[in-house]
Amino acid sequence: MFSYYLKLGWLSIRRNPLLSILMITAIAVGIGACMTTVTVNYIMSGNPIPQKSDQLFYVQLDNWDPNDQDDDAGEPPEQLTYIDAMALMESGKAFRQIASNRSGLVLEPQGEDERPFSVDTRNTWADFFPMFDLPFLYGSGWDDSADQYLERVVVLSKEINERVFGGEDSVGRNVRLNGMDYRVVGVLDEFLPVPRFYDVTNGAFDEPEEIFIPFNIAVEYQLPRNGNTSCWKPLDGDGFEAFLNSECIWIQFWAELRNQDEKQEYMAFLDAYVEQQKELGRFPRPLNNQLSDVMEWMENQEVVADDAQVMLGLSLLFLVVCLLNTIGLLLAKFLGKSGDIGLRRALGASRSSLFKQHMIEAGLIGLGGGIFGLVLAWLGLRGIEMLFGDFVENLVGLDWVMVLTAIGLAIVSALLAGLYPTWRACRIAPASQLKTQ
């Protein structure tokens, strides 16, 4: 019977193509607008590392100015000082932990005809790669000895490896950065976490860095910093050494804690460390250390902007308006078939069979609206990409989850819109219709 009802629904849609196109278009416009904003919010708020997001914790210590009343509801600073980051690294209290910051270097290709170019760089520690599950095409990350003995080693992104070495296995070869040679120890495979959770402070939706080098090398050679730097008191002296010993914050710090016990022990360690520093005249504000897992940290940093959520709400309301129009069109269509419905009732068709037939027809209209709505959503996402450029490049893709969601939402919406018109059509008395035929 289902295939028979499908055939009847298709014939009914073809019998009045103009009205059918209007209904499909109404649903498609609502689905297109809704799925454009749903897709952006879905990608922005997704879990970028679901296999261990509850084991990775962002560390915050409140070393800020006690007289500063402009901070967000007493939140500690978003980054750490060099003094605190190095103290935490030397303690080794976490299963894995890393301090990192963003930098920018100049890569000098070996070919005589090739010009130097800038590369986005991440200064970090050996634990960065296993901690965040970075995939490797060739080689691996460096080991702890490279951090300790200031080895000039480097991990390249797949794109940089293709640009410099033609995609070959470059492990063991050298690249020249800011006038110094670095030995390649690894080449990453495709790695594009969205959001870029490990450094939302400097651009949650930026692409990952192109090159990774040891943090201590960056400090040793005073390599430039491209990330955010904030200071609440003047430096005690001049030069880079004074900056390192200052209360300036510029380092992101993550700890991998595998269970609740490790988290509690690490928090106790942080509290004890800050109390010790208070005795030395630092940390003038009340104790306010925080450990936030990946999803908590992204929520804290409002990775999904309030404007995006408002737009999502408005698009859902727009979909409701489109469905109200669809209800009116379906009501006109089904009541226009009152003669056919009366005849079928007189020939023995039950109300339930008529209800199923017309709901299947509404579902077919919803399917058509969903497919057309996907086209409109794709066009909407391309429009956003053209308007905002590279900033939203990683936010405007339709994956299979969103495709199936769009089609499912369209069918469900059409079925809901068809409930009242179908109920009205099934209430038609066959006798009243037969008298007029």
FIBA-220956 format. One record per residue (C-alpha): residue number from 1; residue in one letter; x, y, z. Coordinates in Angstrom, 2 decimals. Layout:
<recs>
[rec NUM; A; [X; Y; Z]]
...
</recs>
This chain:
<recs>
[rec 1; M; [0.00; 0.00; 0.00]]
[rec 2; F; [2.86; 2.37; 0.73]]
[rec 3; S; [4.06; 2.25; -2.89]]
[rec 4; Y; [0.47; 2.80; -4.05]]
[rec 5; Y; [0.13; 5.87; -1.83]]
[rec 6; L; [3.47; 7.14; -3.13]]
[rec 7; K; [2.13; 6.85; -6.68]]
[rec 8; L; [-1.09; 8.67; -5.76]]
[rec 9; G; [0.89; 11.41; -4.01]]
[rec 10; W; [3.16; 11.87; -7.02]]
[rec 11; L; [0.17; 12.03; -9.39]]
[rec 12; S; [-1.51; 14.59; -7.13]]
[rec 13; I; [1.63; 16.75; -7.10]]
[rec 14; R; [1.86; 16.60; -10.91]]
[rec 15; R; [-1.86; 17.38; -11.29]]
[rec 16; N; [-1.39; 20.88; -9.84]]
[rec 17; P; [2.27; 21.75; -10.48]]
[rec 18; L; [2.05; 25.47; -9.70]]
[rec 19; L; [0.61; 24.95; -6.23]]
[rec 20; S; [3.06; 22.11; -5.59]]
[rec 21; I; [6.02; 24.29; -6.61]]
[rec 22; L; [4.82; 27.05; -4.27]]
[rec 23; M; [4.70; 24.61; -1.34]]
[rec 24; I; [8.10; 23.09; -2.14]]
[rec 25; T; [9.59; 26.57; -2.48]]
[rec 26; A; [8.08; 27.74; 0.83]]
[rec 27; I; [9.62; 24.78; 2.65]]
[rec 28; A; [12.91; 25.11; 0.75]]
[rec 29; V; [13.36; 28.78; 1.64]]
[rec 30; G; [12.74; 28.05; 5.32]]
[rec 31; I; [15.06; 25.02; 5.30]]
[rec 32; G; [17.75; 26.92; 3.39]]
[rec 33; A; [17.79; 29.84; 5.84]]
[rec 34; C; [17.60; 27.54; 8.86]]
[rec 35; M; [20.31; 25.11; 7.74]]
[rec 36; T; [22.70; 27.92; 6.84]]
[rec 37; T; [22.77; 29.13; 10.45]]
[rec 38; V; [22.43; 25.63; 11.93]]
[rec 39; T; [25.50; 24.48; 9.99]]
[rec 40; V; [27.62; 27.40; 11.18]]
[rec 41; N; [26.54; 26.88; 14.80]]
[rec 42; Y; [27.01; 23.11; 14.51]]
[rec 43; I; [30.61; 23.46; 13.36]]
[rec 44; M; [31.43; 26.27; 15.79]]
[rec 45; S; [30.11; 24.37; 18.80]]
[rec 46; G; [31.30; 20.88; 17.82]]
[rec 47; N; [33.68; 18.82; 19.96]]
[rec 48; P; [37.05; 19.06; 18.13]]
[rec 49; I; [38.67; 16.15; 20.03]]
[rec 50; P; [35.82; 13.96; 21.36]]
[rec 51; Q; [38.05; 11.00; 22.24]]
[rec 52; K; [39.73; 12.89; 25.09]]
[rec 53; S; [38.14; 16.33; 25.48]]
[rec 54; D; [37.28; 15.52; 29.11]]
[rec 55; Q; [40.96; 14.78; 29.88]]
[rec 56; L; [42.50; 17.97; 28.50]]
[rec 57; F; [42.40; 20.98; 30.82]]
[rec 58; Y; [43.28; 24.59; 30.19]]
[rec 59; V; [45.14; 26.12; 33.14]]
[rec 60; Q; [44.45; 29.63; 34.48]]
[rec 61; L; [46.23; 31.35; 37.38]]
[rec 62; D; [45.04; 34.72; 38.66]]
[rec 63; N; [48.16; 36.89; 38.86]]
[rec 64; W; [46.34; 40.04; 37.73]]
[rec 65; D; [46.07; 43.59; 39.10]]
[rec 66; P; [43.98; 43.68; 42.34]]
[rec 67; N; [42.69; 47.14; 41.40]]
[rec 68; D; [41.48; 46.12; 37.96]]
[rec 69; Q; [37.69; 45.97; 38.03]]
[rec 70; D; [37.25; 45.59; 34.27]]
[rec 71; D; [37.97; 41.87; 34.03]]
[rec 72; D; [35.07; 39.56; 33.19]]
[rec 73; A; [33.25; 38.74; 36.45]]
[rec 74; G; [36.47; 38.09; 38.33]]
[rec 75; E; [37.77; 35.57; 35.77]]
[rec 76; P; [41.52; 34.86; 35.92]]
[rec 77; P; [43.64; 35.90; 32.91]]
[rec 78; E; [43.38; 33.77; 29.79]]
[rec 79; Q; [47.13; 33.11; 29.58]]
[rec 80; L; [50.14; 32.57; 31.87]]
[rec 81; T; [53.38; 34.41; 32.49]]
[rec 82; Y; [56.70; 32.86; 31.51]]
[rec 83; I; [57.63; 32.48; 35.19]]
[rec 84; D; [54.51; 30.47; 36.01]]
[rec 85; A; [54.49; 28.42; 32.81]]
[rec 86; M; [58.08; 27.29; 33.35]]
[rec 87; A; [57.42; 26.51; 37.02]]
[rec 88; L; [54.49; 24.27; 36.04]]
[rec 89; M; [56.50; 22.58; 33.29]]
[rec 90; E; [59.40; 21.86; 35.63]]
[rec 91; S; [57.06; 20.39; 38.24]]
[rec 92; G; [55.90; 17.62; 35.90]]
[rec 93; K; [52.75; 17.10; 38.00]]
[rec 94; A; [50.44; 16.25; 35.09]]
[rec 95; F; [50.47; 13.12; 32.94]]
[rec 96; R; [51.29; 15.44; 30.05]]
[rec 97; Q; [51.50; 19.22; 29.96]]
[rec 98; I; [52.57; 21.86; 27.48]]
[rec 99; A; [53.20; 25.57; 27.33]]
[rec 100; S; [52.92; 27.14; 23.90]]
[rec 101; N; [52.57; 30.38; 22.03]]
[rec 102; R; [52.12; 31.58; 18.49]]
[rec 103; S; [54.95; 32.95; 16.40]]
[rec 104; G; [55.86; 33.80; 12.83]]
[rec 105; L; [59.11; 33.01; 11.02]]
[rec 106; V; [60.58; 33.38; 7.56]]
[rec 107; L; [61.33; 30.16; 5.69]]
[rec 108; E; [64.16; 30.33; 3.16]]
[rec 109; P; [63.78; 27.60; 0.48]]
[rec 110; Q; [66.92; 25.90; -0.77]]
[rec 111; G; [66.22; 26.56; -4.44]]
[rec 112; E; [68.06; 29.56; -5.84]]
[rec 113; D; [65.01; 30.82; -7.72]]
[rec 114; E; [62.59; 30.46; -4.79]]
[rec 115; R; [61.84; 33.42; -2.58]]
[rec 116; P; [61.58; 33.34; 1.22]]
[rec 117; F; [58.06; 33.38; 2.64]]
[rec 118; S; [56.42; 33.77; 6.03]]
[rec 119; V; [55.11; 30.75; 7.96]]
[rec 120; D; [52.76; 30.65; 10.93]]
[rec 121; T; [54.58; 28.90; 13.78]]
[rec 122; R; [53.67; 27.19; 17.05]]
[rec 123; N; [56.34; 27.15; 19.78]]
[rec 124; T; [55.59; 24.19; 22.03]]
[rec 125; W; [56.86; 21.08; 23.83]]
[rec 126; A; [57.25; 17.42; 22.90]]
[rec 127; D; [54.00; 16.43; 24.64]]
[rec 128; F; [51.97; 18.62; 22.27]]
[rec 129; F; [51.75; 15.93; 19.58]]
[rec 130; P; [50.58; 12.91; 21.62]]
[rec 131; M; [48.51; 15.13; 23.88]]
[rec 132; F; [46.36; 16.50; 21.05]]
[rec 133; D; [46.53; 13.34; 18.89]]
[rec 134; L; [48.17; 15.00; 15.88]]
[rec 135; P; [48.38; 12.61; 12.90]]
[rec 136; F; [51.74; 12.08; 11.16]]
[rec 137; L; [52.44; 11.37; 7.50]]
[rec 138; Y; [56.18; 10.92; 8.05]]
[rec 139; G; [58.28; 10.67; 11.20]]
[rec 140; S; [56.96; 11.91; 14.55]]
[rec 141; G; [57.25; 14.75; 17.01]]
[rec 142; W; [60.50; 15.44; 18.84]]
[rec 143; D; [61.31; 13.86; 22.20]]
[rec 144; D; [61.88; 15.44; 25.62]]
[rec 145; S; [65.64; 15.67; 25.09]]
[rec 146; A; [65.09; 18.15; 22.24]]
[rec 147; D; [63.29; 20.44; 24.69]]
[rec 148; Q; [65.98; 20.00; 27.32]]
[rec 149; Y; [69.06; 20.38; 25.13]]
[rec 150; L; [67.76; 23.08; 22.78]]
[rec 151; E; [67.86; 20.97; 19.62]]
[rec 152; R; [66.82; 22.86; 16.51]]
[rec 153; V; [64.17; 20.46; 15.26]]
[rec 154; V; [60.93; 21.12; 13.43]]
[rec 155; V; [57.64; 19.46; 12.52]]
[rec 156; L; [56.13; 20.56; 9.21]]
[rec 157; S; [52.52; 20.66; 8.11]]
[rec 158; K; [51.60; 18.60; 5.06]]
[rec 159; E; [51.10; 21.76; 3.00]]
[rec 160; I; [54.54; 23.20; 3.82]]
[rec 161; N; [56.19; 19.86; 3.14]]
[rec 162; E; [54.56; 19.77; -0.29]]
[rec 163; R; [55.60; 23.34; -1.01]]
[rec 164; V; [59.23; 22.94; 0.10]]
[rec 165; F; [59.98; 19.25; -0.55]]
[rec 166; G; [57.36; 18.32; -3.14]]
[rec 167; G; [55.50; 16.07; -0.71]]
[rec 168; E; [58.44; 13.66; -0.27]]
[rec 169; D; [59.51; 12.16; 3.05]]
[rec 170; S; [61.61; 15.08; 4.35]]
[rec 171; V; [62.52; 13.58; 7.74]]
[rec 172; G; [66.23; 14.19; 8.38]]
[rec 173; R; [66.49; 17.08; 5.93]]
[rec 174; N; [66.96; 20.71; 6.92]]
[rec 175; V; [64.85; 23.83; 6.55]]
[rec 176; R; [66.17; 27.32; 7.12]]
[rec 177; L; [64.07; 29.55; 9.40]]
[rec 178; N; [65.07; 33.12; 10.26]]
[rec 179; G; [68.61; 32.38; 9.14]]
[rec 180; M; [69.06; 29.15; 11.16]]
[rec 181; D; [68.89; 25.52; 10.03]]
[rec 182; Y; [66.36; 23.16; 11.65]]
[rec 183; R; [66.23; 19.38; 11.21]]
[rec 184; V; [62.87; 17.95; 10.14]]
[rec 185; V; [61.73; 15.19; 12.50]]
[rec 186; G; [58.13; 14.83; 11.36]]
[rec 187; V; [55.52; 15.81; 8.77]]
[rec 188; L; [51.87; 16.07; 9.80]]
[rec 189; D; [49.01; 14.51; 7.90]]
[rec 190; E; [45.76; 16.45; 7.43]]
[rec 191; F; [45.04; 18.24; 10.71]]
[rec 192; L; [42.20; 20.76; 10.88]]
[rec 193; P; [40.44; 20.89; 14.27]]
[rec 194; V; [37.39; 23.16; 14.21]]
[rec 195; P; [37.41; 25.09; 16.46]]
[rec 196; R; [41.19; 25.29; 16.95]]
[rec 197; F; [40.65; 24.45; 20.60]]
[rec 198; Y; [44.26; 24.51; 21.79]]
[rec 199; D; [44.51; 28.27; 21.17]]
[rec 200; V; [41.11; 29.95; 20.96]]
[rec 201; T; [42.68; 33.11; 22.43]]
[rec 202; N; [44.50; 33.85; 19.18]]
[rec 203; G; [41.82; 32.78; 16.72]]
[rec 204; A; [39.47; 29.86; 17.35]]
[rec 205; F; [38.74; 29.40; 13.65]]
[rec 206; D; [42.18; 30.05; 12.21]]
[rec 207; E; [43.93; 27.16; 10.48]]
[rec 208; P; [46.55; 25.24; 12.48]]
[rec 209; E; [50.13; 26.47; 12.34]]
[rec 210; E; [52.37; 25.50; 9.42]]
[rec 211; I; [55.47; 24.74; 11.48]]
[rec 212; F; [56.09; 23.56; 15.06]]
[rec 213; I; [59.38; 24.16; 16.92]]
[rec 214; P; [60.52; 23.68; 20.54]]
[rec 215; F; [59.36; 26.42; 22.89]]
[rec 216; N; [62.79; 26.74; 24.53]]
[rec 217; I; [64.39; 27.39; 21.13]]
[rec 218; A; [61.99; 30.30; 20.59]]
[rec 219; V; [62.95; 31.74; 23.97]]
[rec 220; E; [66.68; 31.10; 23.51]]
[rec 221; Y; [66.81; 32.96; 20.19]]
[rec 222; Q; [64.16; 35.52; 21.12]]
[rec 223; L; [61.95; 34.65; 18.18]]
[rec 224; P; [59.04; 37.03; 17.49]]
[rec 225; R; [55.63; 36.51; 19.11]]
[rec 226; N; [52.43; 36.80; 17.05]]
[rec 227; G; [49.91; 36.06; 19.79]]
[rec 228; N; [48.21; 38.23; 22.39]]
[rec 229; T; [50.41; 39.76; 25.10]]
[rec 230; S; [49.03; 41.69; 28.09]]
[rec 231; C; [50.81; 43.31; 31.05]]
[rec 232; W; [49.27; 44.95; 34.13]]
[rec 233; K; [52.45; 46.49; 35.55]]
[rec 234; P; [55.62; 47.99; 34.04]]
[rec 235; L; [58.62; 45.76; 33.38]]
[rec 236; D; [61.34; 45.81; 36.03]]
[rec 237; G; [64.16; 46.68; 33.69]]
[rec 238; D; [64.83; 46.62; 29.96]]
[rec 239; G; [65.31; 43.89; 27.42]]
[rec 240; F; [63.99; 40.41; 26.81]]
[rec 241; E; [65.11; 39.03; 30.18]]
[rec 242; A; [63.03; 41.66; 31.97]]
[rec 243; F; [60.04; 40.65; 29.84]]
[rec 244; L; [60.45; 36.99; 30.78]]
[rec 245; N; [60.53; 37.89; 34.49]]
[rec 246; S; [57.52; 40.22; 34.27]]
[rec 247; E; [53.82; 39.73; 35.02]]
[rec 248; C; [53.02; 39.81; 31.30]]
[rec 249; I; [50.79; 36.98; 30.11]]
[rec 250; W; [51.40; 35.46; 26.66]]
[rec 251; I; [51.52; 31.66; 27.04]]
[rec 252; Q; [48.73; 29.09; 26.71]]
[rec 253; F; [49.03; 26.13; 29.08]]
[rec 254; W; [47.31; 22.72; 28.86]]
[rec 255; A; [47.48; 19.70; 31.16]]
[rec 256; E; [46.32; 16.17; 30.39]]
[rec 257; L; [44.66; 14.66; 33.48]]
[rec 258; R; [43.26; 11.17; 32.93]]
[rec 259; N; [40.75; 10.97; 35.76]]
[rec 260; Q; [39.08; 12.93; 38.55]]
[rec 261; D; [41.77; 12.04; 41.09]]
[rec 262; E; [44.52; 13.44; 38.87]]
[rec 263; K; [42.47; 16.60; 38.35]]
[rec 264; Q; [41.98; 17.11; 42.10]]
[rec 265; E; [45.67; 16.49; 42.80]]
[rec 266; Y; [46.70; 18.95; 40.09]]
[rec 267; M; [44.32; 21.61; 41.37]]
[rec 268; A; [45.75; 21.16; 44.88]]
[rec 269; F; [49.23; 21.58; 43.41]]
[rec 270; L; [48.19; 24.81; 41.63]]
[rec 271; D; [46.69; 26.22; 44.83]]
[rec 272; A; [49.85; 25.35; 46.79]]
[rec 273; Y; [52.03; 26.95; 44.11]]
[rec 274; V; [50.05; 30.20; 44.14]]
[rec 275; E; [50.10; 30.34; 47.96]]
[rec 276; Q; [53.87; 29.97; 47.81]]
[rec 277; Q; [54.11; 32.77; 45.26]]
[rec 278; K; [51.93; 34.99; 47.45]]
[rec 279; E; [54.60; 34.77; 50.14]]
[rec 280; L; [57.04; 36.18; 47.56]]
[rec 281; G; [54.79; 39.18; 46.90]]
[rec 282; R; [53.08; 37.93; 43.76]]
[rec 283; F; [49.42; 37.03; 43.06]]
[rec 284; P; [47.80; 39.94; 44.98]]
[rec 285; R; [44.25; 38.85; 44.24]]
[rec 286; P; [42.32; 36.12; 46.11]]
[rec 287; L; [43.02; 32.51; 45.15]]
[rec 288; N; [41.18; 31.86; 41.87]]
[rec 289; N; [42.83; 29.08; 39.88]]
[rec 290; Q; [40.78; 27.28; 37.24]]
[rec 291; L; [40.96; 24.06; 35.24]]
[rec 292; S; [38.59; 23.94; 32.26]]
[rec 293; D; [38.21; 20.97; 29.95]]
[rec 294; V; [37.98; 21.53; 26.19]]
[rec 295; M; [34.22; 22.13; 25.98]]
[rec 296; E; [34.14; 24.24; 29.17]]
[rec 297; W; [37.01; 26.36; 27.88]]
[rec 298; M; [35.30; 27.00; 24.54]]
[rec 299; E; [32.11; 27.95; 26.36]]
[rec 300; N; [34.09; 30.22; 28.67]]
[rec 301; Q; [35.66; 31.94; 25.66]]
[rec 302; E; [32.28; 32.22; 23.92]]
[rec 303; V; [33.56; 30.48; 20.80]]
[rec 304; V; [29.95; 30.42; 19.61]]
[rec 305; A; [29.12; 34.12; 19.56]]
[rec 306; D; [25.80; 35.39; 20.92]]
[rec 307; D; [25.06; 36.91; 17.50]]
[rec 308; A; [25.25; 33.46; 15.89]]
[rec 309; Q; [22.75; 32.04; 18.40]]
[rec 310; V; [20.39; 34.97; 17.83]]
[rec 311; M; [20.57; 34.37; 14.09]]
[rec 312; L; [19.82; 30.70; 14.68]]
[rec 313; G; [16.68; 31.62; 16.64]]
[rec 314; L; [15.53; 34.03; 13.95]]
[rec 315; S; [16.07; 31.43; 11.22]]
[rec 316; L; [13.94; 28.90; 13.14]]
[rec 317; L; [11.19; 31.48; 13.45]]
[rec 318; F; [11.45; 32.12; 9.71]]
[rec 319; L; [11.03; 28.37; 9.12]]
[rec 320; V; [7.85; 28.44; 11.23]]
[rec 321; V; [6.48; 31.29; 9.08]]
[rec 322; C; [7.23; 29.27; 5.94]]
[rec 323; L; [5.41; 26.27; 7.42]]
[rec 324; L; [2.36; 28.39; 8.21]]
[rec 325; N; [2.26; 29.37; 4.54]]
[rec 326; T; [2.63; 25.70; 3.60]]
[rec 327; I; [-0.31; 24.79; 5.85]]
[rec 328; G; [-2.51; 27.28; 4.01]]
[rec 329; L; [-1.42; 25.96; 0.61]]
[rec 330; L; [-1.95; 22.34; 1.65]]
[rec 331; L; [-5.38; 23.19; 3.04]]
[rec 332; A; [-6.37; 24.77; -0.27]]
[rec 333; K; [-4.98; 21.82; -2.21]]
[rec 334; F; [-6.61; 19.07; -0.13]]
[rec 335; L; [-9.98; 20.80; 0.17]]
[rec 336; G; [-9.87; 21.35; -3.57]]
[rec 337; K; [-9.91; 17.58; -3.94]]
[rec 338; S; [-13.04; 17.21; -1.81]]
[rec 339; G; [-14.93; 15.62; -4.70]]
[rec 340; D; [-12.32; 12.89; -5.16]]
[rec 341; I; [-12.15; 12.34; -1.41]]
[rec 342; G; [-15.96; 12.03; -1.16]]
[rec 343; L; [-16.04; 9.54; -4.02]]
[rec 344; R; [-13.33; 7.39; -2.47]]
[rec 345; R; [-15.13; 7.44; 0.87]]
[rec 346; A; [-18.35; 6.35; -0.87]]
[rec 347; L; [-16.49; 3.48; -2.53]]
[rec 348; G; [-15.33; 2.21; 0.85]]
[rec 349; A; [-12.02; 3.96; 1.57]]
[rec 350; S; [-11.53; 4.50; 5.29]]
[rec 351; R; [-10.51; 7.78; 6.88]]
[rec 352; S; [-7.24; 6.20; 8.06]]
[rec 353; S; [-6.28; 5.17; 4.51]]
[rec 354; L; [-7.06; 8.66; 3.22]]
[rec 355; F; [-5.08; 10.16; 6.07]]
[rec 356; K; [-2.04; 8.00; 5.22]]
[rec 357; Q; [-2.33; 8.87; 1.53]]
[rec 358; H; [-2.34; 12.60; 2.09]]
[rec 359; M; [0.38; 12.53; 4.75]]
[rec 360; I; [2.61; 10.63; 2.31]]
[rec 361; E; [1.88; 13.32; -0.27]]
[rec 362; A; [2.90; 15.97; 2.30]]
[rec 363; G; [6.07; 13.97; 2.97]]
[rec 364; L; [6.92; 13.96; -0.75]]
[rec 365; I; [6.49; 17.73; -0.82]]
[rec 366; G; [8.78; 17.96; 2.23]]
[rec 367; L; [11.40; 15.76; 0.50]]
[rec 368; G; [11.36; 18.06; -2.51]]
[rec 369; G; [11.60; 21.09; -0.25]]
[rec 370; G; [14.52; 19.53; 1.63]]
[rec 371; I; [16.52; 18.84; -1.53]]
[rec 372; F; [15.86; 22.32; -2.90]]
[rec 373; G; [16.56; 23.75; 0.57]]
[rec 374; L; [20.01; 22.09; 0.57]]
[rec 375; V; [20.83; 23.94; -2.63]]
[rec 376; L; [19.75; 27.23; -1.04]]
[rec 377; A; [21.74; 26.42; 2.13]]
[rec 378; W; [24.85; 25.71; 0.03]]
[rec 379; L; [24.39; 29.02; -1.78]]
[rec 380; G; [23.92; 30.78; 1.57]]
[rec 381; L; [27.15; 29.30; 2.94]]
[rec 382; R; [29.03; 30.31; -0.21]]
[rec 383; G; [27.65; 33.82; 0.23]]
[rec 384; I; [28.93; 33.91; 3.82]]
[rec 385; E; [32.34; 32.73; 2.61]]
[rec 386; M; [32.48; 35.44; -0.05]]
[rec 387; L; [31.39; 38.08; 2.46]]
[rec 388; F; [33.78; 37.20; 5.30]]
[rec 389; G; [36.61; 35.50; 3.40]]
[rec 390; D; [39.20; 33.21; 5.00]]
[rec 391; F; [37.89; 33.88; 8.53]]
[rec 392; V; [34.91; 31.54; 7.98]]
[rec 393; E; [36.48; 29.16; 5.46]]
[rec 394; N; [36.32; 26.25; 7.91]]
[rec 395; L; [32.72; 26.98; 8.97]]
[rec 396; V; [30.84; 26.80; 5.70]]
[rec 397; G; [30.85; 23.15; 4.70]]
[rec 398; L; [27.86; 20.80; 4.58]]
[rec 399; D; [28.74; 17.33; 5.85]]
[rec 400; W; [26.49; 14.27; 5.68]]
[rec 401; V; [25.11; 14.95; 9.15]]
[rec 402; M; [23.84; 18.34; 8.02]]
[rec 403; V; [22.53; 16.97; 4.71]]
[rec 404; L; [20.51; 14.26; 6.45]]
[rec 405; T; [19.39; 16.75; 9.10]]
[rec 406; A; [18.12; 19.14; 6.41]]
[rec 407; I; [16.16; 16.47; 4.58]]
[rec 408; G; [14.80; 15.00; 7.81]]
[rec 409; L; [13.79; 18.43; 9.10]]
[rec 410; A; [12.06; 19.24; 5.81]]
[rec 411; I; [10.06; 15.99; 5.80]]
[rec 412; V; [9.08; 16.30; 9.47]]
[rec 413; S; [8.12; 19.95; 8.94]]
[rec 414; A; [5.97; 19.06; 5.94]]
[rec 415; L; [4.27; 16.24; 7.86]]
[rec 416; L; [3.52; 18.60; 10.74]]
[rec 417; A; [2.24; 21.19; 8.28]]
[rec 418; G; [0.05; 18.54; 6.67]]
[rec 419; L; [-1.64; 17.34; 9.86]]
[rec 420; Y; [-4.43; 19.94; 10.00]]
[rec 421; P; [-5.17; 20.08; 6.23]]
[rec 422; T; [-5.26; 16.26; 6.10]]
[rec 423; W; [-7.53; 16.08; 9.14]]
[rec 424; R; [-9.89; 18.61; 7.53]]
[rec 425; A; [-9.90; 16.68; 4.25]]
[rec 426; C; [-10.69; 13.39; 5.98]]
[rec 427; R; [-13.67; 15.01; 7.75]]
[rec 428; I; [-15.45; 15.70; 4.46]]
[rec 429; A; [-18.84; 13.96; 4.38]]
[rec 430; P; [-19.11; 11.81; 1.21]]
[rec 431; A; [-22.88; 12.37; 0.89]]
[rec 432; S; [-22.53; 16.14; 0.60]]
[rec 433; Q; [-19.99; 15.76; -2.20]]
[rec 434; L; [-21.89; 13.10; -4.12]]
[rec 435; K; [-25.01; 15.31; -4.27]]
[rec 436; T; [-23.05; 17.99; -6.13]]
[rec 437; Q; [-21.47; 15.61; -8.69]]
</recs>
